[in-house]
């Protein structure tokens, strides 16, 4: 194995013999058990075995270990120490330490602290409180540098939420003051750096903290504020209620990024009132919809769930609002996970009817999406959406297809039109084809009449490689075949070819689809076996393992040799969660 850094330590692994409590299979290089470093702290570590590829149950072997986050638990190892290793709650062996490469982990046995404490909590807390100080709120570089020395950079604090939480709950730590100072300092620094960057683009004289700096230095400063310090923002939303005035200043700022940060923190307020509603609507009127999912819309949705009576206020503002505000409110309706009141559905319908003559209109596009929420006015919504399937604007066609699928359209002529649209590839990372396939998947067995078209598309995609873009055509096809429920030989063969191609995105859904057809999918077992046995990286988590195993059982029956071979192979996986799922099935058998 190739790792990006040297191993933290080496030792001799002793596995408990197979039987109750012990592993039933060898531990291979790549094994990731938990290591009991302190009485109250364990850490995952990656193993590489130095005397061969594996260590058998009941045997010993030299091992190199890479701990997951060694900076969080310094001073815990000495040569000769024996460390218990676990799989979940089960002790499966121990490692006797023979050599320590990461000197930060070294400690004498006499100085070792059995009970782990988050390292240097008070020092980290002092640095946090000093990040934004003084009237100008300039970044305190000394505090930032010290955080780095304490292995507690903003990135570490974001990724290790427990460390951040431990610091902010110290009795002496003024959490509210930190949050307030940070939000104000972030806002002022961001605004100042952005202004300086804009000034440098226009060849104007710099001002403020950028006086006399080059554009490159201004850009570096901008990145420092937006990226490094911005990492704190992702740890802070739950603390928004501690600095409500500063949060509202973010929402009122003349910048959509700051609006979004502020709105993310607004959702932590225990109660949202009419003042908060007004601030959100004002930001939406100024900036509209910035991105999906956009934070002001999520905050507004939170407000509406707390007080549904505000729908009436929003409807009134909507009728007199600009395109920015109307688009943002419609997008908010789409983020709500509760049914819309009839008044909101009526508003969506009326706006769509008024704007339907201009398919390039931004508000109409959000209307098309929001019509999917008009379940109580379903017939009227479908009547508006069907003509949109023939729009000259591709994203209107695609969004109309998606909304019709969510509304459960039943008209055979409309479903036939959706079937034709799976050959419409206009679009970018998301296309009309993607939308039509997703819509048809949502309609389930209603689209069985469109299977010949799906098969024709599958033939054209046989050589298409899976990609990491927004959507993968072969995956969408597999999902659609499964929903249609046609277990004909032609469909099974199309799915078999998807599996045999070993696509890293589409093969798994294709196997799940085959599993839904039961014994009709027996002709595809050769491809499924290739998928399982050729490359372990195909099945890299417990959910995928469970889905593949269930598919094999559905096709063959529990006692079939193919099922037993699959379980035995997966039980030896380097991915411990995959192996654990397989072992659970083996125990049942």
Buried (B, 14 or more C-beta within 10 A) or exposed (E): EEEEEEBBBBBBBBBBEBEEEBBEBBBBBBBBBBBBBBEEBBBBBBBBBBEEEBBBBBBBBBBBBBBEEBBBBBBBBBBEBEBBBBBEEBBBBBBBBBEBBBEBBBBEEEEBEEEBEBBBBEBBBBBBBBBBBEEEBBBBEEBBEBBBEBBBBBBBBBBBEEBBEBBBEBEEBBBEEBBBBBBBBBBBBBBBBBBBBEBBEEEEEBEBBBEEBEBEBBBEBBEBBBEBBBBBBBBBBEBBBBBBEBBBBBBBBEBBBBBBBBBBBBBBBEEBEEEBBEBBBBBBBBBBBBEEEBBBBBBBBBBBEBBBEBBEBBBEBBEEBEBBBBBBBBBBBBBBEEEBBEEBBBBBBEBBEEBBEEBEBBBBBBBBBBBBBBEEBBEBBBEBBBEBBEBEBBBBBBBBBBBBBBBEBEEEEBBBBBBEBBEBEEBEEBBBBBBBBBBBBBBBEBBBBBBEBBBEBBEEBEEBEBBEEEBBBBBBBBBBBBBBBBBEEEBBBBBBBBBBBBBBBBBBBBBBBBBBBBEBBBEBBEBBBBBBEEEBEBBBEBEBBBBBBBBBBBBBEEEBEBBBBBBEBBBBBBBBBBBBBBBBBBEEE
